[in-house]
């Protein structure tokens, strides 16, 4: 049984990864998880300059997940290379920085700086964060912009380019096709849904920014449906994301057409979720006599 997957010109040993924004820079989980079971760590967002993020409160629980409005808080690309990459470079799993920016040139500059590091597997290009006023999701709602940005980044790197899409669009397949046409090697599907919680006693929103990104089990049916749609629209691999709490949830995404999955909110509940999910997928494939992940894609044709 081979659970590895091809992304661009290289391979990931495991289809179970950790999602950006839920695993920090890896060191936060150093004594909590088994890095050998992780296919790839998608890091916190990396921007050209350091960002403090949005004002507190910027994360709250909901009945079926979390609302966050972190605002891409991060140390900036230069500090990321100096402070974070030495630890990440020594890990046994692939390292994929999540890249964000306010302009096309900022995305390009960040990737150019990250290209100095050989131990980086590839880049997840964040065109879908709903928690910032400029950039991010503004890029991911227009196919022509997604195609142009992807094509510009394709010129400066041979490493895998993974475009992270927003569910907050009219037709996600249009955006996915544009990413593929621009030269993307894979799609991350999906980022958070826009949500809001109001404190009725205070008569004000719970988050300082009003709205935030909803993650966790509440969005899983949306993520699975959009993964299914995108898998029928493009020929490149898909990372299924959204509300995966166990192996059964992950298998829904794989059967829907994903080649790999990313664990997000569940990391806050159980840092061993990745290992548990990988073991569960392995047991399922053995039981069903499935030899590789791609074999799962034929059942819902």
C-alpha positions as CSV (number, residue, x, y, z in Angstrom):
1,X,0.0,0.0,0.0
2,X,1.4,3.4,-1.1
3,X,-0.1,6.4,0.6
4,X,2.5,8.9,-0.8
5,X,1.2,11.5,-3.3
6,X,2.8,13.5,-6.1
7,X,2.8,17.3,-5.9
8,X,4.4,18.9,-8.9
9,X,7.9,17.4,-9.4
10,X,8.2,15.8,-6.0
11,X,6.3,13.6,-3.5
12,X,4.8,13.8,0.0
13,X,5.4,10.6,2.0
14,X,2.0,11.0,3.8
15,X,-1.4,12.4,2.7
16,X,-2.1,13.8,6.2
17,X,-0.8,17.3,6.9
18,X,-1.4,20.2,9.3
19,X,-3.1,23.4,8.2
20,X,-1.7,26.9,8.3
21,X,-2.6,28.9,11.4
22,X,-3.3,25.9,13.6
23,X,0.2,24.5,14.1
24,X,2.3,27.7,14.5
25,X,5.8,27.3,13.3
26,X,6.0,23.7,14.4
27,X,8.1,24.3,17.6
28,X,4.9,25.0,19.5
29,X,4.0,21.2,19.1
30,X,7.5,19.9,19.7
31,X,6.6,17.9,22.7
32,X,3.0,17.2,21.8
33,X,3.1,15.3,18.5
34,X,5.0,12.8,16.3
35,X,6.4,14.8,13.4
36,X,7.2,11.5,11.6
37,X,3.4,11.0,11.0
38,X,3.0,14.4,9.3
39,X,3.1,14.7,5.6
40,X,3.7,18.4,5.6
41,X,3.5,21.4,8.0
42,X,1.8,24.3,6.4
43,X,3.2,27.1,8.5
44,X,1.5,30.3,9.8
45,X,1.2,32.9,7.1
46,X,4.4,34.6,6.1
47,X,4.2,38.2,4.8
48,X,6.9,40.6,3.6
49,X,6.8,42.6,6.9
50,X,6.0,41.5,10.4
51,X,2.3,41.9,11.3
52,X,0.8,42.3,14.8
53,X,-2.6,41.1,13.6
54,X,-6.0,42.3,14.6
55,X,-6.9,43.6,18.1
56,X,-8.3,41.2,20.7
57,X,-10.7,39.5,21.1
58,X,-9.8,37.7,17.9
59,X,-10.7,34.1,18.6
60,X,-13.8,32.6,20.1
61,X,-15.4,29.2,20.3
62,X,-18.7,28.3,18.6
63,X,-20.9,25.3,19.1
64,X,-19.2,23.4,16.3
65,X,-15.8,25.1,15.9
66,X,-14.0,28.4,16.1
67,X,-14.3,31.9,14.8
68,X,-11.0,33.6,14.3
69,X,-9.9,37.0,13.2
70,X,-6.1,36.7,13.8
71,X,-5.4,39.0,10.8
72,X,-2.3,37.1,9.5
73,X,-0.2,37.9,12.6
74,X,3.4,36.7,11.9
75,X,7.1,37.6,12.3
76,X,7.7,38.6,8.7
77,X,9.7,36.7,6.1
78,X,13.2,37.8,7.2
79,X,12.6,36.8,10.8
80,X,10.9,33.6,9.6
81,X,14.1,32.6,7.8
82,X,16.3,33.5,10.8
83,X,14.2,32.5,13.7
84,X,11.9,29.7,12.5
85,X,13.5,27.8,9.6
86,X,16.4,26.4,11.6
87,X,14.0,24.3,13.7
88,X,11.7,23.5,10.8
89,X,14.6,22.4,8.5
90,X,15.5,19.6,10.9
91,X,12.1,18.0,10.9
92,X,11.4,14.8,9.1
93,X,8.3,16.2,7.3
94,X,7.9,18.6,4.4
95,X,7.8,22.3,5.2
96,X,5.4,24.5,3.2
97,X,5.2,28.2,4.1
98,X,1.8,29.8,3.7
99,X,2.5,33.0,1.7
100,X,0.3,36.1,1.9
101,X,0.5,39.7,0.7
102,X,-1.4,42.9,0.0
103,X,0.0,43.2,-3.6
104,X,1.2,40.9,-6.3
105,X,4.7,42.3,-5.7
106,X,4.6,41.4,-2.0
107,X,3.8,37.8,-2.8
108,X,6.6,37.7,-5.3
109,X,9.1,39.3,-2.9
110,X,8.2,36.8,-0.1
111,X,8.7,33.8,-2.4
112,X,12.0,35.2,-3.8
113,X,13.3,35.5,-0.2
114,X,12.1,32.0,0.7
115,X,13.7,30.5,-2.4
116,X,17.1,31.0,-0.6
117,X,16.2,27.9,1.6
118,X,16.6,24.5,0.0
119,X,14.7,22.7,2.7
120,X,11.4,24.3,1.8
121,X,9.2,21.8,-0.1
122,X,6.9,24.3,-1.7
123,X,4.5,27.2,-1.1
124,X,0.9,27.5,-0.2
125,X,-0.3,30.8,-1.7
126,X,-3.0,32.3,0.5
127,X,-5.5,34.2,-1.7
128,X,-8.4,33.4,0.7
129,X,-7.9,34.8,4.2
130,X,-11.1,36.7,5.2
131,X,-9.6,38.5,8.2
132,X,-7.6,41.3,6.6
133,X,-8.7,44.5,5.0
134,X,-6.2,44.4,2.0
135,X,-4.9,41.5,0.0
136,X,-5.6,37.8,0.7
137,X,-9.2,37.1,-0.1
138,X,-9.4,40.1,-2.4
139,X,-7.0,38.2,-4.7
140,X,-8.9,34.9,-4.5
141,X,-12.3,36.1,-5.7
142,X,-11.3,37.0,-9.3
143,X,-10.1,34.2,-11.7
144,X,-8.0,36.6,-13.8
145,X,-6.1,37.8,-10.8
146,X,-5.5,34.3,-9.4
147,X,-4.2,33.2,-12.8
148,X,-1.9,36.2,-13.2
149,X,-0.5,35.9,-9.6
150,X,0.1,32.1,-10.0
151,X,1.8,32.7,-13.4
152,X,4.1,35.3,-11.9
153,X,5.1,33.0,-9.0
154,X,5.6,30.1,-11.4
155,X,8.4,32.1,-13.2
156,X,10.5,32.4,-10.0
157,X,10.2,28.9,-8.5
158,X,10.3,25.2,-9.6
159,X,8.9,24.2,-6.2
160,X,5.3,23.1,-5.9
161,X,2.8,26.0,-5.9
162,X,-0.4,25.2,-3.9
163,X,-3.2,27.8,-4.2
164,X,-5.5,28.1,-1.2
165,X,-9.0,28.9,-2.2
166,X,-11.8,30.7,-0.5
167,X,-15.3,29.2,-0.2
168,X,-16.7,32.8,-0.1
169,X,-17.1,33.0,-3.8
170,X,-19.9,32.4,-6.4
171,X,-18.2,29.5,-8.1
172,X,-15.0,28.0,-6.7
173,X,-14.4,25.9,-9.8
174,X,-13.7,29.1,-11.8
175,X,-11.0,30.1,-9.4
176,X,-9.5,26.6,-9.3
177,X,-9.3,26.4,-13.1
178,X,-7.6,29.8,-13.2
179,X,-5.0,28.6,-10.7
180,X,-4.3,25.5,-12.8
181,X,-4.0,27.6,-16.0
182,X,-1.5,29.9,-14.2
183,X,0.7,26.9,-13.4
184,X,-0.4,25.7,-9.9
185,X,0.7,22.2,-8.9
186,X,-2.2,21.7,-6.4
187,X,-5.2,23.4,-4.7
188,X,-5.9,23.8,-1.0
189,X,-9.7,23.6,-0.6
190,X,-11.0,25.4,1.5
191,X,-10.2,28.3,3.8
192,X,-12.6,29.5,6.4
193,X,-16.2,30.7,5.9
194,X,-17.1,34.2,7.0
195,X,-19.1,34.1,10.3
196,X,-20.1,36.4,13.1
197,X,-21.2,36.0,16.8
198,X,-23.0,38.7,18.7
199,X,-23.1,39.2,22.5
200,X,-26.7,40.0,23.1
201,X,-26.0,41.3,26.6
202,X,-23.4,43.8,25.4
203,X,-25.2,44.3,22.1
204,X,-21.9,44.1,20.2
205,X,-20.0,41.5,18.2
206,X,-17.7,39.1,20.1
207,X,-14.8,39.6,17.7
208,X,-13.1,43.0,17.5
209,X,-13.4,43.0,13.7
210,X,-17.0,42.0,13.7
211,X,-16.7,39.1,11.4
212,X,-14.1,36.3,11.3
213,X,-13.3,33.0,9.7
214,X,-15.4,30.0,10.8
215,X,-13.5,26.6,11.0
216,X,-14.2,23.2,12.6
217,X,-16.8,20.5,12.1
218,X,-19.5,23.1,11.1
219,X,-17.9,23.7,7.8
220,X,-16.9,20.1,6.9
221,X,-20.0,19.5,4.6
222,X,-19.1,22.7,2.7
223,X,-15.4,21.7,2.4
224,X,-16.3,18.2,1.1
225,X,-18.8,19.5,-1.4
226,X,-16.3,22.1,-2.8
227,X,-13.5,19.5,-2.9
228,X,-15.8,17.3,-4.9
229,X,-16.6,20.1,-7.4
230,X,-13.0,21.3,-7.7
231,X,-11.8,17.7,-8.3
232,X,-14.1,17.5,-11.3
233,X,-12.9,20.8,-12.7
234,X,-9.1,20.4,-12.5
235,X,-6.5,17.7,-13.0
236,X,-4.1,18.7,-10.3
237,X,-4.1,17.3,-6.7
238,X,-6.3,18.8,-4.0
239,X,-5.7,19.2,-0.3
240,X,-9.0,18.8,1.4
241,X,-9.4,21.1,4.5
242,X,-12.3,22.0,6.8
243,X,-13.6,20.3,10.0
244,X,-11.5,17.1,9.9
245,X,-11.6,15.7,13.4
246,X,-10.9,12.0,12.8
247,X,-10.1,9.4,10.0
248,X,-13.7,9.1,8.9
249,X,-13.9,12.8,8.2
250,X,-10.6,12.6,6.3
251,X,-11.9,9.7,4.2
252,X,-14.9,11.8,3.2
253,X,-12.5,14.3,1.6
254,X,-10.4,11.5,-0.1
255,X,-13.5,9.9,-1.5
256,X,-14.7,13.3,-2.7
257,X,-11.5,13.6,-4.8
258,X,-8.8,15.0,-2.5
259,X,-5.3,13.5,-2.7
260,X,-4.4,14.7,0.7
261,X,-5.9,16.4,3.7
262,X,-4.9,19.1,6.2
263,X,-5.9,19.0,9.9
264,X,-6.7,22.4,11.4
265,X,-8.9,23.1,14.4
266,X,-8.6,19.5,15.6
267,X,-4.9,20.2,16.5
268,X,-6.2,22.5,19.3
269,X,-8.3,19.7,20.7
270,X,-5.9,16.7,20.2
271,X,-2.3,17.3,19.0
272,X,-2.1,13.6,18.0
273,X,-5.0,13.9,15.5
274,X,-2.7,13.7,12.5
275,X,-1.2,10.4,13.7
276,X,-4.7,9.0,14.6
277,X,-6.0,10.0,11.2
278,X,-3.1,8.4,9.3
279,X,-3.5,5.2,11.2
280,X,-7.3,5.2,10.5
281,X,-6.8,5.8,6.7
282,X,-4.2,3.0,6.6
283,X,-6.6,0.5,8.3
284,X,-9.5,1.5,6.0
285,X,-7.3,1.0,2.9
286,X,-6.1,-2.4,4.1
287,X,-9.7,-3.5,4.9
288,X,-11.0,-2.3,1.5
289,X,-7.9,-3.6,-0.4
290,X,-7.1,-0.1,-1.7
291,X,-3.4,0.1,-2.8
292,X,-3.1,3.9,-3.2
293,X,-5.0,7.2,-2.5
294,X,-5.9,7.6,-6.2
295,X,-8.0,4.4,-6.0
296,X,-10.4,6.2,-3.6
297,X,-11.3,8.7,-6.3
298,X,-13.1,6.2,-8.5
299,X,-16.0,5.4,-6.2
300,X,-18.0,8.7,-6.7
301,X,-17.5,9.0,-10.5
